[in-house]
Amino acid sequence: MGKIKDLKESVQDKYRGKIRERAITQAKARIALSERKFEDFSEDELEIIVKDEEDKVKRSLKQTGVVALLITLGLA
């Protein structure tokens, strides 16, 4: 039972890391489009921006998953 739990946690950590990387990339793009320089943001502001981008990535993945499920079921 411990191996399954360890596997589950390692998969979750892997995907959390990928989501975080994608969110950071999108946050960098968002900052580049703003009129402020990267250095003008406080650490807290940067964390808020990255968290917001993480939420957007997660929402997008959920929507994609639902659409894929509906297509699979023939309901779309």
N, C-alpha and C positions, 0 to 999 in steps of 0.2 A: 504494500500500500504506500510505503514511503517513496518508492521509486516513481510511482505515478504522480504523487504530489510534487516531487522534485522536478519531474518532466514538465508538469503543468506550469510551475513557477518559472522554469527556465524559458519556456515558450512565451509566457506573459512578459517577462523581463525583456526578451528579444524584441517583441512587438512594441512595448513601451518605448524602448530605445529608438526604434525606427520612427515611431510617431514623433518623438521628441526631436530627432534630427530633422525631419521634414518640417516641423513647426519652427525650428530655429532658422531654417532656410527661408521659409515664408516670412518670418519676422524680420530677417535681414532685408528682404525685398520691400517689405512694408516700411521699414525705417529709411531705406534708400529713396522711396517715393515721397517721404515726408520732407518738410522743409528744414527739419532739424538735423544736426549732425549726430552721429552715433555717440560721441563723447558727451553730448548734451543730456542724454538720458541717464537717470539714476539707475542703480542696480534693481531697485524695486520696480521702476517703470519697465525696464527690460523684461523682468520676470513676468509682469502682468501681460505684456505684449506676447511673450512666448506662450503663456498659459492660454490666452485668447486664441492664438493660432493652433494650439494643441486641441482645443475644443472644436475649432472649425474642422480640423483634420479628422477627428473622431466622428463628428456629425456626418462628414462626407463619406467616411467608410461605412457608417451605419446605413445611410441612404443607398449607397451602392449595393450593400448586402441585401437590403430589402428588395430592391429592384431585381437583383439576380435571383432571389428566392421566388418572386412573383413570376419572373420569366420562366423559371424552372417549372413552376406549377401551372404555367399557361394562363395566368390571370392578367398579365400586362397587356 
